[in-house]
């Protein structure tokens, strides 16, 4: 997977996508809205079993208590955690469909550097052209098409 100026190239096809409102950055910081430059491994997939069928055999369900820590002062920074969780976090089980299917990248993971950014995912976009907080977002149909075809060696390349 290679992010280009006009979309996400995957297996010879170009998929329109959106990136962070802060553009692409080689110096990603927590809260800057930027998509981090680099080659990122895809390290997991999460899905809402109450909304969609399991997209792959290795996808993990998102439960009602599943969160993602974005508190750079906490030991679990940039990790999946469970409620109750007293630190700053993002809910993975959202009311909107953005996280019905989430592909996890290895940005600043598993040993997170404090303040270097968290929760850099590939997920469904809010609407075409609407920027993210640093993730890469695709239409629902394109996200599902890609998810079914990614493998162990698939990488997200953000030049």
DSSP file (Angstrom, degrees, kcal/mol; ACC not computed):
  #  RESIDUE AA STRUCTURE BP1 BP2  ACC     N-H-->O    O-->H-N    N-H-->O    O-->H-N    TCO  KAPPA ALPHA  PHI   PSI    X-CA   Y-CA   Z-CA
    1    1 A X              0   0    0      0, 0.0   156,-2.6     0, 0.0     2,-0.5   0.000 360.0 360.0 360.0 124.4    0.0    0.0    0.0
    2    2 A X  E     -Ab   9 157A   0      7,-2.6     7,-3.5   154,-0.2     2,-0.5  -0.986 360.0-139.0-126.1 125.9    1.5    3.3   -1.0
    3    3 A X  E     -Ab   8 158A   0    154,-3.4   156,-0.7    -2,-0.5     5,-0.2  -0.709  29.8-179.8 -80.2 125.6   -0.1    6.7   -0.2
    4    4 A X  E >   -A    7   0A   0      3,-3.9     3,-0.6    -2,-0.5     0, 0.0  -0.631  45.5 -95.6-116.4 178.2    0.2    9.0   -3.2
    5    5 A X  T 3  S+     0   0    0      1,-0.2     3,-0.1    -2,-0.2    -2,-0.0   0.707 125.8  37.2 -67.1 -17.9   -0.9   12.6   -3.8
    6    6 A X  T 3  S-     0   0    0      1,-0.3     2,-0.3    10,-0.0    -1,-0.2   0.402 126.8 -53.0-117.1   2.3   -4.1   11.3   -5.4
    7    7 A X  E <   -A    4   0A   0     -3,-0.6    -3,-3.9     9,-0.2     2,-0.6  -0.984  68.8 -50.7 159.0-166.6   -4.9    8.2   -3.3
    8    8 A X  E     -AC   3  15A   0      7,-3.3     7,-2.8    -2,-0.3     2,-0.5  -0.923  43.7-149.6-107.9 118.0   -3.8    4.9   -1.8
    9    9 A X  E     +AC   2  14A   0     -7,-3.5    -7,-2.6    -2,-0.6     2,-0.4  -0.785  25.0 165.7 -92.4 126.0   -2.2    2.5   -4.3
   10   10 A X  E >   - C   0  13A   0      3,-2.8     3,-1.7    -2,-0.5    -2,-0.0  -0.960  65.6 -18.6-144.5 121.3   -2.8   -1.2   -3.4
   11   11 A X  T 3  S-     0   0    0     -2,-0.4     3,-0.1     1,-0.3    -1,-0.1   0.880 128.1 -48.0  50.0  46.5   -2.2   -4.2   -5.7
   12   12 A X  T 3  S+     0   0    0      1,-0.2     2,-0.4     0, 0.0    -1,-0.3   0.456 118.1 104.4  81.1   1.6   -2.2   -2.1   -8.8
   13   13 A X  E <   -C   10   0A   0     -3,-1.7    -3,-2.8    -5,-0.0     2,-0.5  -0.898  62.8-136.4-117.7 147.1   -5.4   -0.1   -8.0
   14   14 A X  E     -C    9   0A   0     -2,-0.4     2,-0.5    -5,-0.2    -5,-0.2  -0.897  18.3-168.0-104.3 124.1   -5.7    3.5   -6.8
   15   15 A X  E     -C    8   0A   0     -7,-2.8    -7,-3.3    -2,-0.5     2,-0.0  -0.942  24.6-121.3-111.3 125.3   -8.3    4.1   -4.0
   16   16 A X        +     0   0    0     -2,-0.5   123,-0.5    -9,-0.2     2,-0.3  -0.398  46.0 164.5 -60.4 140.3   -9.3    7.7   -3.1
   17   17 A X        -     0   0    0    121,-0.1     2,-0.3   -11,-0.1   121,-0.2  -0.939  31.1-130.1-149.3 170.5   -8.5    8.4    0.5
   18   18 A X  B     -E  137   0B   0    119,-2.3   119,-2.5    -2,-0.3     2,-0.2  -0.907  18.3-163.9-123.6 157.0   -8.0   11.1    3.0
   19   19 A X        -     0   0    0     -2,-0.3   113,-2.1   117,-0.2   116,-0.2  -0.588  41.8 -48.0-125.2-172.3   -5.2   11.8    5.4
   20   20 A X  B >   -j  132   0C   0    114,-0.3     3,-2.1     3,-0.3    15,-0.2  -0.221  44.7-121.7 -63.8 148.9   -4.7   14.0    8.5
   21   21 A X  T 3  S+     0   0    0    111,-2.5    13,-0.2     1,-0.3    -1,-0.1   0.688 114.1  59.6 -62.8 -18.5   -5.8   17.6    8.6
   22   22 A X  T 3  S-     0   0    0     11,-3.0    -1,-0.3     1,-0.3    12,-0.2   0.280 106.6-132.4 -91.6   9.6   -2.2   18.4    9.4
   23   23 A X    <   -     0   0    0     -3,-2.1    12,-3.1    10,-0.4     2,-0.4  -0.398  49.9 -33.0  75.5-154.2   -0.9   16.8    6.2
   24   24 A X  E     -k   35   0D   0     10,-0.2     2,-0.4    -3,-0.1    12,-0.2  -0.868  64.8-173.5-104.8 137.8    2.0   14.4    6.2
   25   25 A X  E     -k   36   0D   0     10,-2.3    12,-2.6    -2,-0.4     3,-0.5  -0.995  33.0-161.3-137.8 137.2    4.8   14.9    8.8
   26   26 A X  S    S+     0   0    0     -2,-0.4    -1,-0.1     1,-0.2    10,-0.1   0.519 100.1  54.1 -82.6  -8.1    8.2   13.3    9.5
   27   27 A X  S    S-     0   0    0      2,-0.0    -1,-0.2    -3,-0.0     7,-0.1  -0.392  80.9-175.8-124.3  53.0    7.9   14.8   13.0
   28   28 A X        -     0   0    0     -3,-0.5     2,-0.3     9,-0.1     7,-0.0  -0.217   1.8-176.7 -55.4 134.7    4.5   13.5   14.2
   29   29 A X    >   -     0   0    0     89,-0.0     3,-2.0     5,-0.0     5,-0.3  -0.962  37.8 -86.4-131.9 151.0    3.4   14.7   17.6
   30   30 A X  T 3  S+     0   0    0     85,-2.4    40,-0.0    -2,-0.3    86,-0.0  -0.339 112.6   8.6 -56.3 127.1    0.3   13.9   19.6
   31   31 A X  T 3  S+     0   0    0    102,-0.2    -1,-0.3    87,-0.1   103,-0.0   0.453  90.6 115.3  84.7   1.0   -2.6   16.1   18.6
   32   32 A X  S <  S-     0   0    0     -3,-2.0    -2,-0.1     2,-0.1     3,-0.1   0.600  75.1-131.0 -81.9  -8.3   -1.0   17.7   15.5
   33   33 A X        +     0   0    0    100,-0.5   -11,-3.0    -4,-0.3   -10,-0.4   0.591  60.1 136.9  74.2   9.7   -3.5   16.1   13.1
   34   34 A X        -     0   0    0     -5,-0.3     2,-0.5   -12,-0.2    -1,-0.2  -0.610  56.4-128.7 -93.4 150.0   -0.7   14.9   10.8
   35   35 A X  E     -k   24   0D   0    -12,-3.1   -10,-2.3    -2,-0.2     2,-0.2  -0.855  37.8-115.9 -90.2 126.1   -0.3   11.5    9.2
   36   36 A X  E     -k   25   0D   0     -2,-0.5   -10,-0.2    98,-0.4     2,-0.2  -0.431  21.9-128.1 -72.3 133.7    3.2   10.2   10.0
   37   37 A X        +     0   0    0    -12,-2.6     2,-0.3    -2,-0.2   122,-0.2  -0.485  63.2  67.7 -72.4 145.2    5.6    9.7    7.1
   38   38 A X  E    S-D  158   0A   0    120,-2.6   120,-3.2    -2,-0.2     2,-0.6  -0.814  87.3 -59.5 140.5-176.7    7.3    6.3    6.8
   39   39 A X  E     -D  157   0A   0     -2,-0.3     2,-0.5   118,-0.2   118,-0.2  -0.935  52.9-167.5-105.3 118.1    6.8    2.6    6.1
   40   40 A X  E     -D  156   0A   0    116,-3.2   116,-3.0    -2,-0.6     2,-0.1  -0.908  14.8-136.3-115.3 128.5    4.3    1.2    8.6
   41   41 A X  E     -D  155   0A   0     -2,-0.5    65,-1.6   114,-0.2     2,-0.7  -0.483  21.8-123.6 -72.7 150.7    3.5   -2.5    9.2
   42   42 A X  E     +F  105   0B   0    112,-1.1    63,-0.2   110,-0.2   112,-0.1  -0.896  34.8 175.0 -97.2 116.0   -0.1   -3.5    9.5
   43   43 A X  E     -     0   0B   0     61,-1.9     2,-0.3    -2,-0.7    62,-0.2   0.401  52.0 -10.8-110.3   0.6   -0.2   -5.2   12.9
   44   44 A X  E     -F  104   0B   0     60,-0.9    60,-2.6     2,-0.0     2,-0.4  -0.974  49.3-132.7 178.1 170.4   -3.9   -5.9   13.5
   45   45 A X  E     -F  103   0B   0     13,-0.4    15,-3.0    -2,-0.3     2,-0.3  -0.989  16.4-169.1-144.3 134.1   -7.5   -5.5   12.5
   46   46 A X  E     +Fg 102  60B   0     56,-2.9    56,-2.9    -2,-0.4     2,-0.3  -0.899   8.9 179.1-120.5 150.6  -10.5   -4.7   14.6
   47   47 A X  E     -Fg 101  61B   0     13,-1.9    15,-2.8    -2,-0.3     2,-0.9  -0.990  34.6-112.7-150.2 158.0  -14.2   -4.8   13.7
   48   48 A X    >>  -     0   0    0     52,-2.3     4,-2.7    -2,-0.3     3,-1.9  -0.812  23.9-166.6 -90.9 103.1  -17.6   -4.3   15.2
   49   49 A X  T 34 S+     0   0    0     -2,-0.9    -1,-0.2    13,-0.3     5,-0.1   0.703  86.9  59.8 -67.0 -17.4  -19.3   -7.7   15.3
   50   50 A X  T 34 S+     0   0    0      1,-0.1    -1,-0.3    -3,-0.1     3,-0.1   0.552 118.4  29.0 -83.3  -6.6  -22.7   -6.1   15.9
   51   51 A X  T <4 S+     0   0    0     -3,-1.9     2,-0.3     1,-0.3    -2,-0.2   0.686 123.6  23.5-121.4 -33.7  -22.4   -4.2   12.6
   52   52 A X  S  < S-     0   0    0     -4,-2.7    -1,-0.3    48,-0.1     2,-0.1  -0.928  76.5-103.4-136.6 159.3  -20.3   -6.2   10.1
   53   53 A X        -     0   0    0     -2,-0.3     2,-0.3     1,-0.1    -5,-0.1  -0.435  58.7 -80.3 -74.4 156.1  -19.2   -9.8    9.5
   54   54 A X        -     0   0    0      1,-0.2    -1,-0.1    -2,-0.1     3,-0.1  -0.429  42.2-154.6 -59.4 119.7  -15.7  -10.8   10.5
   55   55 A X  S    S+     0   0    0     -2,-0.3     2,-0.3     1,-0.1    -1,-0.2   0.790  70.6   4.4 -74.9 -28.0  -13.6   -9.5    7.6
   56   56 A X  S >  S-     0   0    0    -11,-0.1     3,-0.9    93,-0.0    -1,-0.1  -0.942  77.2-105.9-147.0 165.9  -10.7  -11.9    8.0
   57   57 A X  T 3  S+     0   0    0     -2,-0.3    -2,-0.0     1,-0.2    -3,-0.0   0.722 118.9  48.4 -67.3 -20.7   -9.9  -14.9   10.2
   58   58 A X  T 3  S+     0   0    0      2,-0.1   -13,-0.4   -14,-0.0    -1,-0.2   0.401  82.0 115.4-103.3   2.4   -7.4  -12.8   12.2
   59   59 A X    <   -     0   0    0     -3,-0.9     2,-0.4   -15,-0.1   -13,-0.2  -0.481  56.8-141.7 -71.5 143.3   -9.6   -9.7   12.9
   60   60 A X  E     -g   46   0B   0    -15,-3.0   -13,-1.9    -2,-0.1     2,-0.1  -0.864  17.5-113.6-108.2 139.4  -10.5   -9.1   16.5
   61   61 A X  E     -g   47   0B   0     -2,-0.4     2,-0.6   -15,-0.2   -13,-0.2  -0.401  20.4-129.1 -72.2 147.3  -13.9   -7.9   17.7
   62   62 A X        -     0   0    0    -15,-2.8   -13,-0.3    38,-0.1     2,-0.2  -0.865  28.5-158.1 -93.8 122.6  -14.3   -4.5   19.3
   63   63 A X    >   -     0   0    0     -2,-0.6     3,-1.6   -15,-0.1    30,-0.2  -0.494  31.6 -99.6 -97.3 170.4  -16.2   -4.8   22.5
   64   64 A X  T 3  S+     0   0    0      1,-0.3    29,-0.2    -2,-0.2    -1,-0.1   0.738 121.9  46.1 -61.3 -24.7  -18.2   -2.1   24.4
   65   65 A X  T 3  S+     0   0    0     18,-0.1    18,-2.6    27,-0.1     2,-0.3   0.362  83.3 120.8-100.8   5.2  -15.3   -1.5   26.9
   66   66 A X  E <   +L   82   0E   0     -3,-1.6    26,-1.9    16,-0.2    27,-0.8  -0.563  33.9 163.6 -79.9 130.2  -12.5   -1.3   24.3
   67   67 A X  E     -LM  81  91E   0     14,-3.0    14,-2.2    -2,-0.3     2,-0.4  -0.816  33.3-130.8-133.6 169.3  -10.6    2.0   24.2
   68   68 A X  E     -LM  80  90E   0     22,-2.3    22,-2.5    -2,-0.3     2,-0.3  -0.989  27.1-127.3-128.2 123.0   -7.3    3.3   22.8
   69   69 A X  E     + M   0  89E   0     10,-2.7     9,-1.8    -2,-0.4    20,-0.3  -0.500  32.0 168.6 -72.3 128.2   -5.0    5.3   25.1
   70   70 A X        +     0   0    0     18,-1.6     2,-0.9    -2,-0.3    19,-0.2   0.073  42.8 114.8-121.0  21.0   -3.9    8.7   23.8
   71   71 A X    >   -     0   0    0     17,-0.7     3,-2.0     1,-0.1     6,-0.1  -0.814  50.0-163.8 -94.9 102.8   -2.4    9.9   27.2
   72   72 A X  T 3  S+     0   0    0     -2,-0.9    -1,-0.1     1,-0.3     5,-0.1   0.591  86.1  60.0 -67.3  -9.1    1.3   10.2   26.6
   73   73 A X  T 3  S+     0   0    0     41,-0.1    -1,-0.3     3,-0.0     2,-0.3   0.559  90.4  88.4 -91.1  -8.3    1.9   10.3   30.4
   74   74 A X  S X  S-     0   0    0     -3,-2.0     3,-1.6     1,-0.1    -5,-0.0  -0.631  80.5-127.9 -94.8 149.6    0.4    6.8   30.9
   75   75 A X  T 3  S+     0   0    0      1,-0.3    37,-0.2    -2,-0.3    -1,-0.1   0.761 110.7  55.0 -62.2 -26.4    2.3    3.5   30.7
   76   76 A X  T >  S+     0   0    0     -5,-0.1     3,-1.2     3,-0.1    -7,-0.4   0.157  77.2 152.3 -95.0  18.4   -0.4    2.2   28.3
   77   77 A X  T <  S+     0   0    0     -3,-1.6    35,-0.4     1,-0.3    -7,-0.2  -0.239  71.1   8.4 -52.4 132.2    0.1    5.1   25.8
   78   78 A X  T 3  S+     0   0    0     -9,-1.8     2,-0.3     1,-0.2    -1,-0.3   0.834 108.2 113.1  61.7  38.5   -0.8    4.1   22.3
   79   79 A X  S <  S-     0   0    0     -3,-1.2   -10,-2.7   -10,-0.2     2,-0.4  -0.934  76.2-100.6-131.5 156.4   -2.2    0.8   23.3
   80   80 A X  E     +L   68   0E   0     -2,-0.3   -12,-0.2   -12,-0.2     2,-0.2  -0.652  50.2 173.8 -74.3 131.7   -5.7   -0.8   23.4
   81   81 A X  E     -L   67   0E   0    -14,-2.2   -14,-3.0    -2,-0.4     2,-0.4  -0.771  24.0-120.0-131.7 175.3   -7.1   -0.6   26.9
   82   82 A X  E     -L   66   0E   0     -2,-0.2   -16,-0.2   -16,-0.2     2,-0.2  -0.929  38.9 -74.2-124.5 146.7  -10.4   -1.4   28.5
   83   83 A X  S    S+     0   0    0    -18,-2.6     2,-0.1    -2,-0.4   -18,-0.1  -0.519 105.6  57.9 -74.7 147.5  -12.9    0.7   30.4
   84   84 A X  S    S+     0   0    0     -2,-0.2     2,-0.4    -3,-0.0    -2,-0.2   0.459  74.5 154.4 -75.3 138.4  -12.9    1.9   33.1
   85   85 A X        -     0   0    0      2,-0.1    -2,-0.1    -2,-0.1     4,-0.1  -0.975  32.1-157.4-135.6 116.1   -9.7    3.7   32.2
   86   86 A X        +     0   0    0     -2,-0.4     2,-0.1     2,-0.1     3,-0.1   0.558  66.9  77.4 -78.5  -7.4   -8.9    6.9   34.0
   87   87 A X  S    S-     0   0    0      1,-0.1    -2,-0.1   -16,-0.0   -16,-0.0  -0.475  97.9 -71.1-100.2 170.7   -6.6    8.5   31.5
   88   88 A X        +     0   0    0     -2,-0.1   -18,-1.6   -19,-0.1   -17,-0.7  -0.333  67.8 154.1 -60.3 137.8   -7.3   10.2   28.2
   89   89 A X  E     -M   69   0E   0    -20,-0.3     2,-0.4   -19,-0.2   -20,-0.2  -0.957  42.1-118.6-157.9 170.0   -8.5    7.8   25.5
   90   90 A X  E     -M   68   0E   0    -22,-2.5   -22,-2.3    -2,-0.3     2,-0.3  -0.972  31.5-122.4-118.2 135.1  -10.4    7.3   22.4
   91   91 A X  E     -M   67   0E   0     -2,-0.4   -24,-0.2   -24,-0.2     3,-0.1  -0.613  15.8-164.5 -76.0 131.6  -13.5    5.0   22.3
   92   92 A X  S    S+     0   0    0    -26,-1.9     2,-1.2    -2,-0.3   -25,-0.2   0.760  81.1  67.2 -85.7 -26.9  -13.1    2.2   19.7
   93   93 A X  S    S-     0   0    0    -27,-0.8    -1,-0.2   -30,-0.2     2,-0.2  -0.737  79.7-179.8 -95.4  88.8  -16.8    1.4   19.8
   94   94 A X        -     0   0    0     -2,-1.2    -2,-0.0     2,-0.2     5,-0.0  -0.479  40.1-129.1 -92.7 158.0  -18.2    4.6   18.2
   95   95 A X  S    S+     0   0    0     -2,-0.2    -1,-0.1     2,-0.0     2,-0.1   0.849  96.7  61.8 -71.0 -35.0  -21.8    5.6   17.5
   96   96 A X  S    S-     0   0    0      1,-0.1     3,-0.5    -3,-0.0    -2,-0.2  -0.349  97.1-111.3 -84.3 172.7  -20.7    6.5   13.9
   97   97 A X  S >  S+     0   0    0      1,-0.2     3,-1.9     2,-0.1     4,-0.4   0.386  85.5 106.4 -88.1   6.1  -19.4    3.9   11.5
   98   98 A X  T 3  S+     0   0    0      1,-0.3    26,-1.5     2,-0.1     3,-0.3   0.846  89.2  34.0 -55.6 -37.7  -15.8    5.2   11.3
   99   99 A X  T 3  S+     0   0    0     -3,-0.5    -1,-0.3     1,-0.2     3,-0.2   0.043  78.7 111.6-108.6  25.7  -14.4    2.4   13.4
  100  100 A X  S <  S+     0   0    0     -3,-1.9   -52,-2.3     1,-0.3     2,-0.4   0.851  97.8  19.0 -62.5 -31.2  -16.6   -0.4   12.3
  101  101 A X  E    S-F   47   0B   0     -4,-0.4    23,-0.5    -3,-0.3     2,-0.4  -0.973  79.8-179.2-139.8 123.4  -13.5   -1.8   10.6
  102  102 A X  E     -F   46   0B   0    -56,-2.9   -56,-2.9    -2,-0.4     2,-0.6  -0.988  16.0-157.2-129.9 127.5  -10.0   -0.6   11.8
  103  103 A X  E     -FH  45 122B   0     19,-2.8    19,-2.2    -2,-0.4     2,-0.3  -0.925  22.6-140.9-102.0 123.1   -6.6   -1.6   10.4
  104  104 A X  E     -FH  44 121B   0    -60,-2.6   -61,-1.9    -2,-0.6   -60,-0.9  -0.653  12.9-158.8 -88.3 135.7   -3.9   -1.0   13.0
  105  105 A X  E     -F   42   0B   0     15,-1.1   -63,-0.2    -2,-0.3    15,-0.2  -0.664  26.0-120.6-104.4 167.1   -0.5    0.3   12.0
  106  106 A X    >   +     0   0    0    -65,-1.6     3,-1.8    -2,-0.2     2,-0.2   0.184  57.9 145.4 -92.5  18.4    2.7    0.0   14.0
  107  107 A X  T 3  S-     0   0    0     13,-0.3    13,-0.3     1,-0.3    12,-0.2  -0.411  85.7 -14.2 -58.9 121.5    3.2    3.8   14.2
  108  108 A X  T 3  S+     0   0    0     -2,-0.2     2,-0.3     1,-0.2    -1,-0.3   0.844 112.4 161.9  54.2  39.6    4.8    4.4   17.6
  109  109 A X    <   +     0   0    0     -3,-1.8    -1,-0.2     2,-0.2   -30,-0.1  -0.992  39.8   3.6-145.4 143.1    3.9    0.9   18.7
  110  110 A X  S    S+     0   0    0     -2,-0.3     2,-1.0   -32,-0.1    -1,-0.1  -0.994 135.1  31.9 -91.1 -16.0    4.4   -1.3   20.7
  111  111 A X  S    S-     0   0    0      2,-0.0    -2,-0.2     0, 0.0     2,-0.1  -0.774  89.4-153.8-102.8  91.2    6.9    0.7   22.7
  112  112 A X        -     0   0    0     -2,-1.0     2,-0.5   -35,-0.4    -3,-0.1  -0.387  10.2-135.9 -72.8 134.4    5.5    4.1   22.3
  113  113 A X    >   -     0   0    0     -2,-0.1     3,-2.0     4,-0.1     4,-0.2  -0.779  41.9 -99.8 -82.2 129.0    7.7    7.2   22.6
  114  114 A X  T 3  S+     0   0    0     -2,-0.5    -1,-0.1     1,-0.3   -41,-0.1  -0.238 101.7   4.7 -55.7 128.1    5.8    9.7   24.7
  115  115 A X  T 3  S+     0   0    0      1,-0.1   -85,-2.4   -86,-0.1    -1,-0.3   0.459  92.5 115.7  80.8   1.8    4.1   12.4   22.7
  116  116 A X  S <  S-     0   0    0     -3,-2.0    -2,-0.1   -87,-0.3    -1,-0.1   0.417  85.4 -85.8 -86.0   2.8    5.0   10.9   19.2
  117  117 A X        -     0   0    0     -4,-0.2     2,-0.3   -47,-0.1    -1,-0.2   0.000  41.6-142.5 108.0 148.0    1.3   10.2   18.3
  118  118 A X        +     0   0    0      1,-0.2   -87,-0.1   -89,-0.1     3,-0.1  -0.908  65.3  31.6-140.1 164.3   -1.2    7.5   18.9
  119  119 A X        +     0   0    0     -2,-0.3     2,-1.1     1,-0.2    -1,-0.2   0.887  58.4 171.0  56.3  48.3   -4.1    5.7   17.2
  120  120 A X        +     0   0    0    -13,-0.3   -15,-1.1   -15,-0.2   -13,-0.3  -0.796  21.3 156.9 -91.0 102.7   -2.8    5.9   13.6
  121  121 A X  E     -H  104   0B   0     -2,-1.1    15,-2.3   -17,-0.2     2,-0.5  -0.641  49.1-122.4-118.9 169.9   -5.2    3.6   11.9
  122  122 A X  E     +Hi 103 136B   0    -19,-2.2   -19,-2.8    -2,-0.2     2,-0.3  -0.995  54.5 144.4-110.6 123.3   -6.7    2.9    8.5
  123  123 A X  E     - i   0 137B   0     13,-2.1    15,-2.1    -2,-0.5   -24,-0.2  -0.852  51.7 -61.8-149.4 179.7  -10.5    3.3    8.8
  124  124 A X  E     - i   0 138B   0    -26,-1.5    15,-0.2   -23,-0.5     2,-0.1  -0.451  54.2-119.6 -71.0 140.6  -13.7    4.4    7.1
  125  125 A X        -     0   0    0     13,-3.2     3,-0.2    -2,-0.1    15,-0.1  -0.425   7.7-130.4 -79.4 158.3  -13.8    8.1    6.1
  126  126 A X  S    S-     0   0    0      1,-0.4     2,-0.3     4,-0.3    -1,-0.1   0.917  87.9 -31.1 -69.8 -45.0  -16.5   10.5    7.5
  127  127 A X  S >  S-     0   0    0      3,-0.2     3,-2.2    12,-0.0    -1,-0.4  -0.932  89.3 -64.9-164.9 160.7  -17.1   11.6    3.9
  128  128 A X  T 3  S+     0   0    0     -2,-0.3     3,-0.1     1,-0.3    10,-0.1  -0.244 120.2   8.0 -55.4 130.1  -15.0   11.9    0.8
  129  129 A X  T 3  S+     0   0    0      1,-0.2     2,-0.5     0, 0.0    -1,-0.3   0.316  90.9 131.0  84.0  -8.6  -12.3   14.5    1.2
  130  130 A X    <   -     0   0    0     -3,-2.2    -4,-0.3  -112,-0.1    -1,-0.2  -0.684  56.8-126.4 -81.6 121.5  -12.9   15.1    4.9
  131  131 A X        -     0   0    0     -2,-0.5  -111,-0.2    -3,-0.1     2,-0.1  -0.162  17.3-137.6 -70.1 162.1   -9.6   15.0    6.7
  132  132 A X  B     -j   20   0C   0   -113,-2.1  -111,-2.5     3,-0.3  -110,-0.2  -0.345  30.0-100.4-102.7-174.6   -8.8   12.8    9.7
  133  133 A X  S    S-     0   0    0   -113,-0.2  -100,-0.5    -2,-0.1   -99,-0.2   0.275  97.0 -50.7 -90.5   9.1   -6.9   13.4   12.9
  134  134 A X  S    S+     0   0    0      1,-0.3   -98,-0.4  -101,-0.2  -114,-0.3   0.241 110.6 108.9 140.3  -9.7   -3.8   11.7   11.4
  135  135 A X  S    S-     0   0    0   -116,-0.2     2,-0.5  -100,-0.1    -1,-0.3  -0.216  70.6-111.2 -82.6 176.8   -5.2    8.4   10.1
  136  136 A X  E     - i   0 122B   0    -15,-2.3   -13,-2.1  -117,-0.2     2,-0.4  -0.963  38.4-166.3-107.6 130.0   -5.7    7.2    6.5
  137  137 A X  E     +Ei  18 123B   0   -119,-2.5  -119,-2.3    -2,-0.5     2,-0.3  -0.941  10.8 177.8-126.8 143.3   -9.4    6.9    5.7
  138  138 A X  E     - i   0 124B   0    -15,-2.1   -13,-3.2    -2,-0.4  -121,-0.1  -0.815  40.5 -80.9-130.9 167.9  -11.2    5.3    2.8
  139  139 A X     >  -     0   0    0   -123,-0.5     4,-2.8    -2,-0.3     5,-0.2  -0.324  48.0-109.0 -64.1 158.8  -14.8    4.7    1.7
  140  140 A X  H  > S+     0   0    0      1,-0.2     4,-2.4     2,-0.2     5,-0.2   0.925 118.5  49.2 -56.9 -47.5  -16.5    1.8    3.4
  141  141 A X  H  > S+     0   0    0      1,-0.2     4,-2.0     2,-0.2    -1,-0.2   0.914 113.8  45.0 -62.1 -44.3  -16.5   -0.3    0.2
  142  142 A X  H  > S+     0   0    0      2,-0.2     4,-2.4     1,-0.2     5,-0.2   0.902 111.5  52.6 -68.1 -40.6  -12.8    0.4   -0.5
  143  143 A X  H  X S+     0   0    0     -4,-2.8     4,-2.8     1,-0.2    -2,-0.2   0.927 111.8  45.9 -59.7 -45.6  -11.8   -0.3    3.1
  144  144 A X  H  X S+     0   0    0     -4,-2.4     4,-1.7    -5,-0.2    -1,-0.2   0.875 111.2  52.6 -67.1 -37.6  -13.5   -3.6    3.1
  145  145 A X  H  < S+     0   0    0     -4,-2.0     4,-0.4    -5,-0.2    -1,-0.2   0.918 114.5  42.0 -63.8 -43.3  -12.1   -4.6   -0.3
  146  146 A X  H >X S+     0   0    0     -4,-2.4     3,-1.8     1,-0.2     4,-1.0   0.925 109.7  57.6 -69.1 -45.1   -8.5   -3.8    0.9
  147  147 A X  H >< S+     0   0    0     -4,-2.8     3,-0.6     1,-0.3    -1,-0.2   0.867 103.0  54.0 -55.5 -39.5   -9.0   -5.5    4.4
  148  148 A X  T 3< S+     0   0    0     -4,-1.7    -1,-0.3     1,-0.2    -2,-0.2   0.678 114.5  41.9 -69.2 -16.6   -9.9   -8.8    2.8
  149  149 A X  T <4 S+     0   0    0     -3,-1.8    -1,-0.2    -4,-0.4    -2,-0.2   0.449  85.5 107.2-114.1  -3.0   -6.7   -8.8    0.7
  150  150 A X    <<  -     0   0    0     -4,-1.0     2,-0.2    -3,-0.6    -3,-0.0  -0.454  46.4-174.2 -77.9 154.0   -4.0   -7.6    3.1
  151  151 A X    >   -     0   0    0     -2,-0.1     3,-1.4     4,-0.0  -109,-0.2  -0.709  42.7 -75.8-135.2-173.8   -1.5  -10.0    4.4
  152  152 A X  T 3  S+     0   0    0      1,-0.3  -110,-0.2    -2,-0.2    -2,-0.0   0.821 127.5  43.8 -56.8 -36.3    1.4  -10.3    6.9
  153  153 A X  T 3  S+     0   0    0   -112,-0.1    -1,-0.3     2,-0.1     2,-0.1   0.435  82.9 121.4 -94.2   1.2    3.8   -8.5    4.6
  154  154 A X    <   -     0   0    0     -3,-1.4  -112,-1.1  -112,-0.1     2,-0.3  -0.432  42.2-171.2 -66.8 137.0    1.5   -5.7    3.6
  155  155 A X  E     - D   0  41A   0   -114,-0.2     2,-0.6    -2,-0.1  -114,-0.2  -0.921  24.8-133.0-127.4 153.2    2.8   -2.2    4.5
  156  156 A X  E     - D   0  40A   0   -116,-3.0  -116,-3.2    -2,-0.3     2,-0.6  -0.949  25.3-163.0-103.0 117.1    1.4    1.3    4.5
  157  157 A X  E     -bD   2  39A   0   -156,-2.6  -154,-3.4    -2,-0.6     2,-0.6  -0.908   9.7-176.0-107.0 118.9    4.0    3.6    2.8
  158  158 A X  E      bD   3  38A   0   -120,-3.2  -120,-2.6    -2,-0.6  -154,-0.1  -0.906 360.0 360.0-114.1 100.2    3.5    7.3    3.4
  159  159 A X              0   0    0   -156,-0.7  -122,-0.1    -2,-0.6    -1,-0.1   0.491 360.0 360.0 -74.7 360.0    6.2    9.2    1.4
